[in-house]
């Protein structure tokens, strides 16, 4: 048995080291090469540029709380919301009094900011996401804010609604996932819309 | 459940089985001892491993040598991983300047990745360097390969007659790596990059926010805690070689996320398409192995039996989870819509909009039925009954598909228990696949079945006695967090009610539970294989209990559920069940 122990130990050590080289270095290395050559935009984090400046990632949400932008979902990252180097959910349990209090507070703020909205509040707009970096809101959550945006930006409601429609992504093949609107892309388009309108004036 | 939810569920399960059958037959080809077409493509890599390792692929091992090789290989891999994490600050590929990982966390993480558990008491993007992440990737490959090897040894225990040898551990591991895990991972990570998973060695990207953010930063002024408004104009986006790790994390029933929030993070799981593919990747190899088993024992009906039993254990649980998450949290529904009845989106706390309730619940069930343990929604924020589903699926012993290899050998142990109980009822020596089941096999079976509940309940009890530190949520939910953590670690799953923070006690005790939960089961299984392989084959007679009938599937499922229920119902009653009752009571006033 002692002899077997020595033989197997030697093989273990050699194989452990080769595995590190093959699966720890060569495999990710080759995939990085492939990614950088074929899909450089995605492989580097889907970074969006405006006038040459990096202004965000198409996949990572940003905090929007000003009245003239569509708001994102609440985020539980620390120390500030939408901290993209420290993803985190709230992890609050369903009957935790903190959760109930947070949601109540968000509902109040939302109602105050959208006084003309009488309908039910979309759940995703008052609950924090799993990653704290959710780039999307539901189409209902965007519609809920349409009147406010139109009012603040002096746009017609139909123009804002059209924009929402344009940026709504459906389910994949009509089956998988949920319909959604990317908040950063929507807000960038909104800025562009306001700009062209001001330019025409 | 809505129509769309039914369609998603049925299509997903249909595609899964349709892909798993050919994969299972392919895996059987890899291990049936004859050469096959894959060797033309990748034989050079296989031979490269043999040559450098000084391995003679023709050499056969008895069960003791096989077990020795398995333990040594895992142990050495673990030590290297531990050193990497402790020394990462001095090693290359650390663009974000991470410091050494603390001792207890390193120990827990090391055991976690070596045992195919991938429980994480740390947050990836704030703790690990790129090199450490890549070192974890190595164990992501090796630990499922070891699982397949143990399974193959057990299958040979049934197939071979009057022999001592169970095959060669190194050959089984290397062939799993070269012909199954590596090619699948390369293809899958390519798809993931295309869909948006980063794959880069550059450090985090700093971008300028479209709308600056003002938040109240807590500060201490003259010894008093207060806040001071602070404007954030930049976002620092963590990146890294994500796709390559993500692929094997999903395929290898690993589940250890690159980022803190695992597959909920948009960089790990950017679109509904990646979500579907990752869901399939969770279960595809464990499901395929059922058919590999059928093919290798030369009786596909046996494979279908195992598949049917596992499937029946899983599907009602998916239904439960989707149902309760869709109904949502009545306390929040009341605030948002004015009625406690369901709202259209369901329970969205800790869920991502692109997945919604359906994909999140599907994932929670898949990931705990297999021993994957990744999450795409925060299980801690599920409704009490929705959160009970993943806990229950783990408590069954990770046998409704389970981990790669480990799920199937766990189920085979349950089958042996079933033929034993059935044999007692009719007063005949039990047998399975032509091998007599005798005292030694039953001893090993008892060990395998008793270890997980024993470990889970003891470690949970010790944690609670020690004051239940580190819990985030008050009351019954806090208990659920602890119970979940040790259920997950012992059964080598790796998912978590993530509100629980890792104290030194949890890190150390959890590390021991994971090690025992893996090798305390793998070694008795190998010992059983060593005993079975020496036996004669007894031809089937009229007195043999057929193990491929619906009746047998029924008894098997019943026994798995009864064992799980007997062990865990009292603990569940203190956690999710009492929380559900409390929630109903709170809804009433």
Interface residues (C-beta under 8 A of the other chain):
Chain A: X1 X4 X5 X8 X9 X10 X11 X12 X13 X14 X15 X16 X17 X18 X19 X20 X23 X24 X25 X27 X28 X30 X31 X32 X34 X35 X36 X38 X39 X42 X43 X44 X45 X46 X47 X53 X54 X55 X56 X57 X58 X59 X60 X61 X62 X63 X64 X65 X66 X69 X73 X79 X80 X81 X82 X83 X84 X85 X86 X87 X88 X89 X90 X91 X92 X93 X94 X95 X96 X97 X99 X100 X103 X104 X107 X120 X121 X122 X123 X124 X126 X127 X128 X129 X130 X131 X132 X133 X134 X135 X136 X137 X138 X140 X171 X172 X175 X176 X177 X178 X180 X184 X187 X188 X191
Chain B: X4 X7 X8 X11 X49 X52 X53 X54 X55 X64 X65 X68 X69 X72 X73 X75 X76 X77 X80 X96 X123 X125 X126 X134 X135 X137 X138 X140 X141 X142 X170 X173 X174 X177 X182 X185 X186 X189 X190 X193 X194 X195 X196 X197 X198 X199 X200 X201 X202 X204 X205 X206 X207 X208 X209 X210 X211 X213 X215 X217 X218 X230 X232 X235 X236 X237 X238 X239 X241 X243 X244 X245 X248 X259 X260 X261 X264 X265 X266 X267 X270 X271 X272 X273 X275 X276 X328 X329 X331 X332 X335 X336 X337 X338 X343 X344 X345 X346 X347 X348 X349 X350 X351 X352 X353 X354 X355 X356 X358 X359 X360 X375 X376 X377 X378 X380 X381 X382 X383 X384 X472 X473 X474 X475 X477 X480 X497 X498 X499 X579 X582 X583 X586
